[in-house]
Amino acid sequence: MTWNLRTRLNPSLTSVNSVPYRPGEIMKIITSGSGYPEKRNIITNPQNKYIDCRKKNIYFYLNAVRARILHKNKQFIFLPLPGLLPHDADVIHLFNEVADTKRNWIATFETEIPRVLPVPGVAKFDNPQLKSQLQLIARSECLTLIAISQATLDIQLKLLDAFPAIKAAVRHKLHILHPPQPLLCIKPRLISPGEIRFIFIGSEFYRKGGAEVVLAISQLTEEDVFTRGQIQVTLIGDITQRHNIAHRQFQDDEAFYARIEHLIKISPHIQHFTTLPNNQVLTLLQHSHVGLLPSWQDTYGFSVLEMQASGCPVITTNIRALPEINPPGAGWLIQQPINDEYEYVVDSEESKLQIRRQIVQQLKAHIIDILRNPGVITQYSAQSLKRIAEQHDPGKFSEQLAHFYSASKQMHYTTAFK
């Protein structure tokens, strides 16, 4: 097998390769939603039929009761209403959920599975919900657990280390499959004399590092690093989305937000859009030279794939999957200490400010290097396009998912659904 998509834990995929798969075979896949995560990781093959059974999930209703009346955490469980799932479907494919059913199921996840929200006063590994839901992924109905990155897999294995019996039962089910991304252009970005255009995309403006972009550009402007016609920065993001989950209880204050908004207004180098239609964003990407995602917290970084597929190499932080999808030679990394879950640790106001200073300083350094050697953009653009074509090819992605699905399809023909 010669797929470039990473499957480090199970490179031979023996359990799925033993099942015959006919290319072009149409599959019927039950999902528990059709939002962005599903469209990015599950609803990817136009030949398949996807059946959204979100409203046939008992927890669709139970979670509403838990939140509004009981004031308890949401449960990420797919428990189908009896007799309502289509009997001719091949498999259930969930995102960040586990299934409580006798039907065969697969789950793609971005951090840990099962996903169990913390309960105040209860240690993580003592949470009875976690222990109960771990039993679901150990059951035979759970066929495959798909981590979207190596970082995700490592975090999952760390969780399972605390439950050796579960780890023994599910280790063979774990695989890595990075999301697909079609190429949006073919030729690398050519640089001609004139303005270098940077672009930042992040609806959660502050969590994605929008403030740090503004601070970096403003400081470089004050330092007379570039002239008015030398650089243009497009920001796409909602500056009213102020909460930054990575900052925990150490959120920024009103004075900081007011300062950032003021700097955006007065900067001759910055243009800001709260939101734009997707086709306009893609057009902007085609005409930009360098992407910016100095994110504080990200489980993956899908916008990086879209930028790279447009021939636009990216400057990112080094959290979670970003070093995997933005390796040396294809982009630029802002390097800072991370914990064993590949995240920044904000445990005080000072630690937050120290991380911010490092993000801004390294972002400035990368921008200065690019301005001094703009030819590197073409080099990195070519490598970005190459890695998207090799590691995120939609056809190869669909082929690998089909092999996972075919294991369930084989079982569908040999045993009746209960």
TORKOL-4160 file (C-alpha; in steps of 0.2 Angstrom, whole numbers, padded with zeros to 4 digits, m for minus):
418
<pt num="1" X="0000" Y="0000" Z="0000"/>
<pt num="2" X="0007" Y="0017" Z="m0005"/>
<pt num="3" X="m0004" Y="0030" Z="0003"/>
<pt num="4" X="0005" Y="0046" Z="0008"/>
<pt num="5" X="m0008" Y="0049" Z="0022"/>
<pt num="6" X="0000" Y="0045" Z="0038"/>
<pt num="7" X="m0005" Y="0029" Z="0047"/>
<pt num="8" X="0010" Y="0027" Z="0058"/>
<pt num="9" X="0002" Y="0017" Z="0072"/>
<pt num="10" X="m0005" Y="0004" Z="0060"/>
<pt num="11" X="0005" Y="0006" Z="0043"/>
<pt num="12" X="m0001" Y="m0010" Z="0036"/>
<pt num="13" X="m0019" Y="m0008" Z="0040"/>
<pt num="14" X="m0021" Y="m0027" Z="0040"/>
<pt num="15" X="m0038" Y="m0027" Z="0048"/>
<pt num="16" X="m0046" Y="m0017" Z="0034"/>
<pt num="17" X="m0035" Y="m0023" Z="0019"/>
<pt num="18" X="m0042" Y="m0041" Z="0022"/>
<pt num="19" X="m0059" Y="m0035" Z="0017"/>
<pt num="20" X="m0062" Y="m0034" Z="m0002"/>
<pt num="21" X="m0065" Y="m0016" Z="m0008"/>
<pt num="22" X="m0072" Y="m0012" Z="m0025"/>
<pt num="23" X="m0066" Y="0005" Z="m0031"/>
<pt num="24" X="m0081" Y="0016" Z="m0035"/>
<pt num="25" X="m0093" Y="0006" Z="m0024"/>
<pt num="26" X="m0107" Y="0017" Z="m0017"/>
<pt num="27" X="m0108" Y="0017" Z="0002"/>
<pt num="28" X="m0123" Y="0023" Z="0013"/>
<pt num="29" X="m0116" Y="0032" Z="0029"/>
<pt num="30" X="m0125" Y="0037" Z="0044"/>
<pt num="31" X="m0119" Y="0053" Z="0052"/>
<pt num="32" X="m0125" Y="0063" Z="0067"/>
<pt num="33" X="m0123" Y="0080" Z="0059"/>
<pt num="34" X="m0119" Y="0089" Z="0043"/>
<pt num="35" X="m0109" Y="0104" Z="0050"/>
<pt num="36" X="m0092" Y="0110" Z="0046"/>
<pt num="37" X="m0082" Y="0096" Z="0055"/>
<pt num="38" X="m0093" Y="0082" Z="0046"/>
<pt num="39" X="m0091" Y="0091" Z="0029"/>
<pt num="40" X="m0072" Y="0092" Z="0032"/>
<pt num="41" X="m0069" Y="0074" Z="0038"/>
<pt num="42" X="m0084" Y="0063" Z="0034"/>
<pt num="43" X="m0095" Y="0070" Z="0020"/>
<pt num="44" X="m0081" Y="0071" Z="0007"/>
<pt num="45" X="m0086" Y="0058" Z="m0007"/>
<pt num="46" X="m0100" Y="0064" Z="m0018"/>
<pt num="47" X="m0102" Y="0046" Z="m0024"/>
<pt num="48" X="m0108" Y="0040" Z="m0006"/>
<pt num="49" X="m0125" Y="0043" Z="0001"/>
<pt num="50" X="m0124" Y="0052" Z="0018"/>
<pt num="51" X="m0139" Y="0051" Z="0030"/>
<pt num="52" X="m0140" Y="0064" Z="0044"/>
<pt num="53" X="m0148" Y="0056" Z="0059"/>
<pt num="54" X="m0144" Y="0070" Z="0071"/>
<pt num="55" X="m0163" Y="0071" Z="0076"/>
<pt num="56" X="m0164" Y="0052" Z="0078"/>
<pt num="57" X="m0151" Y="0053" Z="0092"/>
<pt num="58" X="m0159" Y="0052" Z="0109"/>
<pt num="59" X="m0145" Y="0063" Z="0116"/>
<pt num="60" X="m0150" Y="0077" Z="0104"/>
<pt num="61" X="m0165" Y="0079" Z="0116"/>
<pt num="62" X="m0157" Y="0074" Z="0132"/>
<pt num="63" X="m0143" Y="0087" Z="0130"/>
<pt num="64" X="m0156" Y="0100" Z="0128"/>
<pt num="65" X="m0164" Y="0095" Z="0145"/>
<pt num="66" X="m0147" Y="0093" Z="0153"/>
<pt num="67" X="m0142" Y="0110" Z="0148"/>
<pt num="68" X="m0158" Y="0120" Z="0151"/>
<pt num="69" X="m0165" Y="0111" Z="0166"/>
<pt num="70" X="m0152" Y="0101" Z="0174"/>
<pt num="71" X="m0138" Y="0113" Z="0171"/>
<pt num="72" X="m0126" Y="0098" Z="0167"/>
<pt num="73" X="m0113" Y="0095" Z="0154"/>
<pt num="74" X="m0117" Y="0090" Z="0136"/>
<pt num="75" X="m0114" Y="0071" Z="0132"/>
<pt num="76" X="m0106" Y="0067" Z="0116"/>
<pt num="77" X="m0115" Y="0051" Z="0113"/>
<pt num="78" X="m0125" Y="0044" Z="0098"/>
<pt num="79" X="m0139" Y="0034" Z="0105"/>
<pt num="80" X="m0151" Y="0031" Z="0091"/>
<pt num="81" X="m0170" Y="0030" Z="0094"/>
<pt num="82" X="m0175" Y="0012" Z="0092"/>
<pt num="83" X="m0180" Y="0007" Z="0075"/>
<pt num="84" X="m0177" Y="0024" Z="0066"/>
<pt num="85" X="m0160" Y="0021" Z="0058"/>
<pt num="86" X="m0161" Y="0015" Z="0040"/>
<pt num="87" X="m0157" Y="m0003" Z="0040"/>
<pt num="88" X="m0148" Y="m0003" Z="0023"/>
<pt num="89" X="m0134" Y="0009" Z="0029"/>
<pt num="90" X="m0116" Y="0002" Z="0029"/>
<pt num="91" X="m0109" Y="0010" Z="0044"/>
<pt num="92" X="m0111" Y="0025" Z="0056"/>
<pt num="93" X="m0097" Y="0038" Z="0055"/>
<pt num="94" X="m0097" Y="0051" Z="0069"/>
<pt num="95" X="m0086" Y="0066" Z="0073"/>
<pt num="96" X="m0080" Y="0068" Z="0091"/>
<pt num="97" X="m0094" Y="0056" Z="0097"/>
<pt num="98" X="m0095" Y="0038" Z="0103"/>
<pt num="99" X="m0110" Y="0027" Z="0099"/>
<pt num="100" X="m0121" Y="0017" Z="0111"/>
<pt num="101" X="m0128" Y="0005" Z="0098"/>
<pt num="102" X="m0127" Y="m0013" Z="0091"/>
<pt num="103" X="m0124" Y="m0006" Z="0074"/>
<pt num="104" X="m0106" Y="m0005" Z="0068"/>
<pt num="105" X="m0098" Y="0013" Z="0069"/>
<pt num="106" X="m0083" Y="0023" Z="0066"/>
<pt num="107" X="m0077" Y="0039" Z="0074"/>
<pt num="108" X="m0066" Y="0053" Z="0069"/>
<pt num="109" X="m0059" Y="0064" Z="0083"/>
<pt num="110" X="m0049" Y="0079" Z="0085"/>
<pt num="111" X="m0043" Y="0078" Z="0103"/>
<pt num="112" X="m0048" Y="0063" Z="0114"/>
<pt num="113" X="m0062" Y="0050" Z="0112"/>
<pt num="114" X="m0073" Y="0049" Z="0121"/>
<pt num="115" X="m0075" Y="0067" Z="0123"/>
<pt num="116" X="m0080" Y="0071" Z="0141"/>
<pt num="117" X="m0081" Y="0088" Z="0148"/>
<pt num="118" X="m0073" Y="0092" Z="0165"/>
<pt num="119" X="m0084" Y="0092" Z="0181"/>
<pt num="120" X="m0079" Y="0104" Z="0194"/>
<pt num="121" X="m0071" Y="0095" Z="0209"/>
<pt num="122" X="m0070" Y="0078" Z="0200"/>
<pt num="123" X="m0053" Y="0072" Z="0194"/>
<pt num="124" X="m0052" Y="0068" Z="0175"/>
<pt num="125" X="m0049" Y="0050" Z="0177"/>
<pt num="126" X="m0062" Y="0048" Z="0191"/>
<pt num="127" X="m0076" Y="0055" Z="0180"/>
<pt num="128" X="m0089" Y="0041" Z="0179"/>
<pt num="129" X="m0095" Y="0047" Z="0162"/>
<pt num="130" X="m0077" Y="0045" Z="0155"/>
<pt num="131" X="m0076" Y="0027" Z="0162"/>
<pt num="132" X="m0093" Y="0022" Z="0156"/>
<pt num="133" X="m0090" Y="0029" Z="0138"/>
<pt num="134" X="m0073" Y="0021" Z="0137"/>
<pt num="135" X="m0082" Y="0005" Z="0138"/>
<pt num="136" X="m0091" Y="0010" Z="0121"/>
<pt num="137" X="m0075" Y="0012" Z="0111"/>
<pt num="138" X="m0069" Y="m0005" Z="0118"/>
<pt num="139" X="m0084" Y="m0014" Z="0111"/>
<pt num="140" X="m0084" Y="m0024" Z="0095"/>
<pt num="141" X="m0096" Y="m0012" Z="0087"/>
<pt num="142" X="m0083" Y="0001" Z="0087"/>
<pt num="143" X="m0073" Y="m0003" Z="0072"/>
<pt num="144" X="m0061" Y="0011" Z="0069"/>
<pt num="145" X="m0055" Y="0027" Z="0078"/>
<pt num="146" X="m0048" Y="0040" Z="0067"/>
<pt num="147" X="m0036" Y="0053" Z="0074"/>
<pt num="148" X="m0035" Y="0069" Z="0063"/>
<pt num="149" X="m0016" Y="0071" Z="0067"/>
<pt num="150" X="m0001" Y="0063" Z="0075"/>
<pt num="151" X="m0004" Y="0076" Z="0090"/>
<pt num="152" X="m0022" Y="0069" Z="0092"/>
<pt num="153" X="m0016" Y="0051" Z="0092"/>
<pt num="154" X="m0002" Y="0055" Z="0105"/>
<pt num="155" X="m0015" Y="0064" Z="0116"/>
<pt num="156" X="m0027" Y="0049" Z="0115"/>
<pt num="157" X="m0013" Y="0037" Z="0119"/>
<pt num="158" X="m0009" Y="0047" Z="0134"/>
<pt num="159" X="m0027" Y="0046" Z="0140"/>
<pt num="160" X="m0027" Y="0027" Z="0137"/>
<pt num="161" X="m0012" Y="0025" Z="0147"/>
<pt num="162" X="m0023" Y="0028" Z="0162"/>
<pt num="163" X="m0034" Y="0013" Z="0157"/>
<pt num="164" X="m0023" Y="m0001" Z="0152"/>
<pt num="165" X="m0037" Y="m0014" Z="0149"/>
<pt num="166" X="m0046" Y="m0001" Z="0137"/>
<pt num="167" X="m0030" Y="0003" Z="0128"/>
<pt num="168" X="m0027" Y="m0016" Z="0125"/>
<pt num="169" X="m0044" Y="m0017" Z="0117"/>
<pt num="170" X="m0044" Y="m0002" Z="0106"/>
<pt num="171" X="m0025" Y="0001" Z="0101"/>
<pt num="172" X="m0028" Y="m0009" Z="0085"/>
<pt num="173" X="m0043" Y="0002" Z="0080"/>
<pt num="174" X="m0033" Y="0018" Z="0081"/>
<pt num="175" X="m0027" Y="0026" Z="0064"/>
<pt num="176" X="m0021" Y="0043" Z="0058"/>
<pt num="177" X="m0030" Y="0051" Z="0043"/>
<pt num="178" X="m0027" Y="0069" Z="0040"/>
<pt num="179" X="m0042" Y="0079" Z="0032"/>
<pt num="180" X="m0043" Y="0080" Z="0013"/>
<pt num="181" X="m0040" Y="0096" Z="0004"/>
<pt num="182" X="m0041" Y="0099" Z="m0015"/>
<pt num="183" X="m0028" Y="0110" Z="m0024"/>
<pt num="184" X="m0035" Y="0127" Z="m0027"/>
<pt num="185" X="m0021" Y="0132" Z="m0039"/>
<pt num="186" X="m0007" Y="0123" Z="m0048"/>
<pt num="187" X="0008" Y="0135" Z="m0050"/>
<pt num="188" X="0018" Y="0142" Z="m0035"/>
<pt num="189" X="0016" Y="0160" Z="m0031"/>
<pt num="190" X="0028" Y="0171" Z="m0041"/>
<pt num="191" X="0035" Y="0187" Z="m0033"/>
<pt num="192" X="0037" Y="0203" Z="m0043"/>
<pt num="193" X="0043" Y="0220" Z="m0037"/>
<pt num="194" X="0030" Y="0229" Z="m0026"/>
<pt num="195" X="0018" Y="0225" Z="m0012"/>
<pt num="196" X="0019" Y="0209" Z="m0002"/>
<pt num="197" X="0001" Y="0204" Z="0003"/>
<pt num="198" X="m0002" Y="0195" Z="0020"/>
<pt num="199" X="m0018" Y="0188" Z="0025"/>
<pt num="200" X="m0026" Y="0182" Z="0042"/>
<pt num="201" X="m0042" Y="0172" Z="0043"/>
<pt num="202" X="m0050" Y="0168" Z="0059"/>
<pt num="203" X="m0068" Y="0170" Z="0064"/>
<pt num="204" X="m0063" Y="0170" Z="0083"/>
<pt num="205" X="m0051" Y="0184" Z="0080"/>
<pt num="206" X="m0042" Y="0184" Z="0097"/>
<pt num="207" X="m0040" Y="0165" Z="0099"/>
<pt num="208" X="m0033" Y="0164" Z="0081"/>
<pt num="209" X="m0020" Y="0177" Z="0085"/>
<pt num="210" X="m0027" Y="0192" Z="0076"/>
<pt num="211" X="m0022" Y="0204" Z="0090"/>
<pt num="212" X="m0004" Y="0198" Z="0089"/>
<pt num="213" X="m0004" Y="0201" Z="0070"/>
<pt num="214" X="m0010" Y="0219" Z="0073"/>
<pt num="215" X="0003" Y="0222" Z="0087"/>
<pt num="216" X="0017" Y="0215" Z="0076"/>
<pt num="217" X="0012" Y="0226" Z="0061"/>
<pt num="218" X="0010" Y="0241" Z="0071"/>
<pt num="219" X="0027" Y="0239" Z="0080"/>
<pt num="220" X="0036" Y="0236" Z="0063"/>
<pt num="221" X="0027" Y="0252" Z="0056"/>
<pt num="222" X="0034" Y="0262" Z="0071"/>
<pt num="223" X="0051" Y="0255" Z="0068"/>
<pt num="224" X="0050" Y="0260" Z="0050"/>
<pt num="225" X="0054" Y="0243" Z="0044"/>
<pt num="226" X="0044" Y="0245" Z="0028"/>
<pt num="227" X="0036" Y="0259" Z="0017"/>
<pt num="228" X="0018" Y="0261" Z="0014"/>
<pt num="229" X="0018" Y="0252" Z="m0002"/>
<pt num="230" X="0029" Y="0238" Z="0003"/>
<pt num="231" X="0016" Y="0228" Z="0013"/>
<pt num="232" X="m0003" Y="0225" Z="0014"/>
<pt num="233" X="m0011" Y="0215" Z="0028"/>
<pt num="234" X="m0029" Y="0208" Z="0026"/>
<pt num="235" X="m0038" Y="0203" Z="0042"/>
<pt num="236" X="m0054" Y="0193" Z="0041"/>
<pt num="237" X="m0062" Y="0190" Z="0058"/>
<pt num="238" X="m0074" Y="0195" Z="0070"/>
<pt num="239" X="m0066" Y="0207" Z="0083"/>
<pt num="240" X="m0081" Y="0206" Z="0094"/>
<pt num="241" X="m0077" Y="0188" Z="0097"/>
<pt num="242" X="m0066" Y="0192" Z="0112"/>
<pt num="243" X="m0066" Y="0177" Z="0123"/>
<pt num="244" X="m0050" Y="0166" Z="0121"/>
<pt num="245" X="m0052" Y="0149" Z="0128"/>
<pt num="246" X="m0033" Y="0147" Z="0129"/>
<pt num="247" X="m0032" Y="0162" Z="0141"/>
<pt num="248" X="m0044" Y="0153" Z="0153"/>
<pt num="249" X="m0047" Y="0165" Z="0168"/>
<pt num="250" X="m0034" Y="0177" Z="0162"/>
<pt num="251" X="m0044" Y="0186" Z="0148"/>
<pt num="252" X="m0038" Y="0203" Z="0141"/>
<pt num="253" X="m0047" Y="0218" Z="0147"/>
<pt num="254" X="m0057" Y="0232" Z="0138"/>
<pt num="255" X="m0042" Y="0243" Z="0137"/>
<pt num="256" X="m0033" Y="0230" Z="0127"/>
<pt num="257" X="m0047" Y="0227" Z="0115"/>
<pt num="258" X="m0050" Y="0245" Z="0112"/>
<pt num="259" X="m0031" Y="0247" Z="0108"/>
<pt num="260" X="m0031" Y="0233" Z="0095"/>
<pt num="261" X="m0047" Y="0241" Z="0087"/>
<pt num="262" X="m0039" Y="0258" Z="0087"/>
<pt num="263" X="m0023" Y="0251" Z="0079"/>
<pt num="264" X="m0033" Y="0242" Z="0065"/>
<pt num="265" X="m0042" Y="0259" Z="0061"/>
<pt num="266" X="m0026" Y="0269" Z="0060"/>
<pt num="267" X="m0014" Y="0257" Z="0052"/>
<pt num="268" X="m0010" Y="0262" Z="0033"/>
<pt num="269" X="m0006" Y="0243" Z="0030"/>
<pt num="270" X="m0021" Y="0234" Z="0037"/>
<pt num="271" X="m0038" Y="0232" Z="0030"/>
<pt num="272" X="m0051" Y="0222" Z="0040"/>
<pt num="273" X="m0067" Y="0213" Z="0036"/>
<pt num="274" X="m0078" Y="0205" Z="0049"/>
<pt num="275" X="m0083" Y="0192" Z="0037"/>
<pt num="276" X="m0083" Y="0188" Z="0018"/>
<pt num="277" X="m0092" Y="0176" Z="0007"/>
<pt num="278" X="m0081" Y="0160" Z="0004"/>
<pt num="279" X="m0079" Y="0164" Z="m0014"/>
<pt num="280" X="m0071" Y="0181" Z="m0010"/>
<pt num="281" X="m0060" Y="0173" Z="0003"/>
<pt num="282" X="m0053" Y="0161" Z="m0010"/>
<pt num="283" X="m0050" Y="0175" Z="m0022"/>
<pt num="284" X="m0041" Y="0184" Z="m0009"/>
<pt num="285" X="m0030" Y="0169" Z="m0005"/>
<pt num="286" X="m0026" Y="0167" Z="m0024"/>
<pt num="287" X="m0019" Y="0185" Z="m0023"/>
<pt num="288" X="m0010" Y="0184" Z="m0006"/>
<pt num="289" X="0008" Y="0179" Z="m0004"/>
<pt num="290" X="0009" Y="0174" Z="0015"/>
<pt num="291" X="m0004" Y="0167" Z="0027"/>
<pt num="292" X="m0005" Y="0171" Z="0045"/>
<pt num="293" X="m0011" Y="0160" Z="0059"/>
<pt num="294" X="m0002" Y="0164" Z="0075"/>
<pt num="295" X="m0015" Y="0154" Z="0085"/>
<pt num="296" X="m0016" Y="0152" Z="0103"/>
<pt num="297" X="m0027" Y="0137" Z="0102"/>
<pt num="298" X="m0032" Y="0126" Z="0088"/>
<pt num="299" X="m0036" Y="0107" Z="0087"/>
<pt num="300" X="m0030" Y="0107" Z="0069"/>
<pt num="301" X="m0029" Y="0122" Z="0058"/>
<pt num="302" X="m0040" Y="0119" Z="0042"/>
<pt num="303" X="m0037" Y="0137" Z="0036"/>
<pt num="304" X="m0019" Y="0132" Z="0034"/>
<pt num="305" X="m0023" Y="0119" Z="0022"/>
<pt num="306" X="m0034" Y="0131" Z="0012"/>
<pt num="307" X="m0020" Y="0144" Z="0011"/>
<pt num="308" X="m0007" Y="0131" Z="0006"/>
<pt num="309" X="m0019" Y="0124" Z="m0007"/>
<pt num="310" X="m0020" Y="0141" Z="m0014"/>
<pt num="311" X="m0001" Y="0142" Z="m0016"/>
<pt num="312" X="0000" Y="0154" Z="0000"/>
<pt num="313" X="0013" Y="0148" Z="0013"/>
<pt num="314" X="0009" Y="0152" Z="0031"/>
<pt num="315" X="0017" Y="0158" Z="0047"/>
<pt num="316" X="0009" Y="0148" Z="0062"/>
<pt num="317" X="0012" Y="0144" Z="0080"/>
<pt num="318" X="0018" Y="0127" Z="0085"/>
<pt num="319" X="0003" Y="0120" Z="0094"/>
<pt num="320" X="m0006" Y="0104" Z="0091"/>
<pt num="321" X="m0006" Y="0098" Z="0073"/>
<pt num="322" X="0002" Y="0115" Z="0065"/>
<pt num="323" X="0020" Y="0108" Z="0065"/>
<pt num="324" X="0013" Y="0093" Z="0055"/>
<pt num="325" X="0004" Y="0103" Z="0042"/>
<pt num="326" X="0016" Y="0117" Z="0042"/>
<pt num="327" X="0033" Y="0109" Z="0041"/>
<pt num="328" X="0050" Y="0117" Z="0038"/>
<pt num="329" X="0052" Y="0122" Z="0020"/>
<pt num="330" X="0033" Y="0124" Z="0017"/>
<pt num="331" X="0030" Y="0138" Z="0030"/>
<pt num="332" X="0037" Y="0147" Z="0045"/>
<pt num="333" X="0034" Y="0142" Z="0063"/>
<pt num="334" X="0033" Y="0152" Z="0079"/>
<pt num="335" X="0042" Y="0141" Z="0092"/>
<pt num="336" X="0037" Y="0141" Z="0110"/>
<pt num="337" X="0036" Y="0129" Z="0125"/>
<pt num="338" X="0021" Y="0117" Z="0124"/>
<pt num="339" X="0014" Y="0105" Z="0136"/>
<pt num="340" X="0012" Y="0086" Z="0133"/>
<pt num="341" X="m0005" Y="0090" Z="0125"/>
<pt num="342" X="0004" Y="0101" Z="0112"/>
<pt num="343" X="m0004" Y="0117" Z="0119"/>
<pt num="344" X="0003" Y="0133" Z="0127"/>
<pt num="345" X="0001" Y="0134" Z="0146"/>
<pt num="346" X="m0007" Y="0150" Z="0152"/>
<pt num="347" X="m0008" Y="0149" Z="0171"/>
<pt num="348" X="m0005" Y="0167" Z="0176"/>
<pt num="349" X="m0007" Y="0185" Z="0168"/>
<pt num="350" X="0012" Y="0185" Z="0167"/>
<pt num="351" X="0013" Y="0169" Z="0157"/>
<pt num="352" X="0000" Y="0175" Z="0145"/>
<pt num="353" X="0010" Y="0191" Z="0142"/>
<pt num="354" X="0026" Y="0182" Z="0140"/>
<pt num="355" X="0018" Y="0170" Z="0127"/>
<pt num="356" X="0011" Y="0186" Z="0118"/>
<pt num="357" X="0028" Y="0194" Z="0118"/>
<pt num="358" X="0036" Y="0179" Z="0110"/>
<pt num="359" X="0022" Y="0177" Z="0097"/>
<pt num="360" X="0024" Y="0195" Z="0092"/>
<pt num="361" X="0043" Y="0195" Z="0092"/>
<pt num="362" X="0044" Y="0179" Z="0081"/>
<pt num="363" X="0030" Y="0185" Z="0069"/>
<pt num="364" X="0040" Y="0201" Z="0067"/>
<pt num="365" X="0056" Y="0192" Z="0063"/>
<pt num="366" X="0048" Y="0181" Z="0050"/>
<pt num="367" X="0040" Y="0195" Z="0042"/>
<pt num="368" X="0057" Y="0205" Z="0041"/>
<pt num="369" X="0065" Y="0189" Z="0034"/>
<pt num="370" X="0052" Y="0188" Z="0020"/>
<pt num="371" X="0054" Y="0206" Z="0016"/>
<pt num="372" X="0073" Y="0204" Z="0014"/>
<pt num="373" X="0071" Y="0188" Z="0004"/>
<pt num="374" X="0054" Y="0188" Z="m0005"/>
<pt num="375" X="0060" Y="0174" Z="m0016"/>
<pt num="376" X="0058" Y="0162" Z="m0002"/>
<pt num="377" X="0039" Y="0164" Z="m0004"/>
<pt num="378" X="0040" Y="0156" Z="m0021"/>
<pt num="379" X="0050" Y="0142" Z="m0014"/>
<pt num="380" X="0038" Y="0139" Z="0001"/>
<pt num="381" X="0023" Y="0141" Z="m0010"/>
<pt num="382" X="0029" Y="0126" Z="m0021"/>
<pt num="383" X="0032" Y="0115" Z="m0006"/>
<pt num="384" X="0015" Y="0120" Z="0001"/>
<pt num="385" X="0007" Y="0114" Z="m0015"/>
<pt num="386" X="0017" Y="0098" Z="m0016"/>
<pt num="387" X="0013" Y="0093" Z="0002"/>
<pt num="388" X="m0006" Y="0096" Z="m0001"/>
<pt num="389" X="m0006" Y="0086" Z="m0016"/>
<pt num="390" X="0004" Y="0071" Z="m0008"/>
<pt num="391" X="m0004" Y="0071" Z="0010"/>
<pt num="392" X="m0021" Y="0078" Z="0008"/>
<pt num="393" X="m0027" Y="0071" Z="m0009"/>
<pt num="394" X="m0046" Y="0069" Z="m0008"/>
<pt num="395" X="m0046" Y="0054" Z="m0019"/>
<pt num="396" X="m0033" Y="0045" Z="m0008"/>
<pt num="397" X="m0043" Y="0050" Z="0008"/>
<pt num="398" X="m0059" Y="0043" Z="0001"/>
<pt num="399" X="m0051" Y="0027" Z="m0004"/>
<pt num="400" X="m0044" Y="0025" Z="0014"/>
<pt num="401" X="m0061" Y="0029" Z="0022"/>
<pt num="402" X="m0069" Y="0016" Z="0010"/>
<pt num="403" X="m0057" Y="0003" Z="0016"/>
<pt num="404" X="m0062" Y="0007" Z="0034"/>
<pt num="405" X="m0081" Y="0006" Z="0029"/>
<pt num="406" X="m0079" Y="m0010" Z="0019"/>
<pt num="407" X="m0075" Y="m0019" Z="0035"/>
<pt num="408" X="m0092" Y="m0014" Z="0041"/>
<pt num="409" X="m0100" Y="m0018" Z="0025"/>
<pt num="410" X="m0093" Y="m0036" Z="0025"/>
<pt num="411" X="m0100" Y="m0038" Z="0042"/>
<pt num="412" X="m0117" Y="m0031" Z="0036"/>
<pt num="413" X="m0118" Y="m0045" Z="0024"/>
<pt num="414" X="m0113" Y="m0059" Z="0036"/>
<pt num="415" X="m0123" Y="m0054" Z="0051"/>
<pt num="416" X="m0140" Y="m0046" Z="0053"/>
<pt num="417" X="m0141" Y="m0029" Z="0062"/>
<pt num="418" X="m0148" Y="m0030" Z="0079"/>
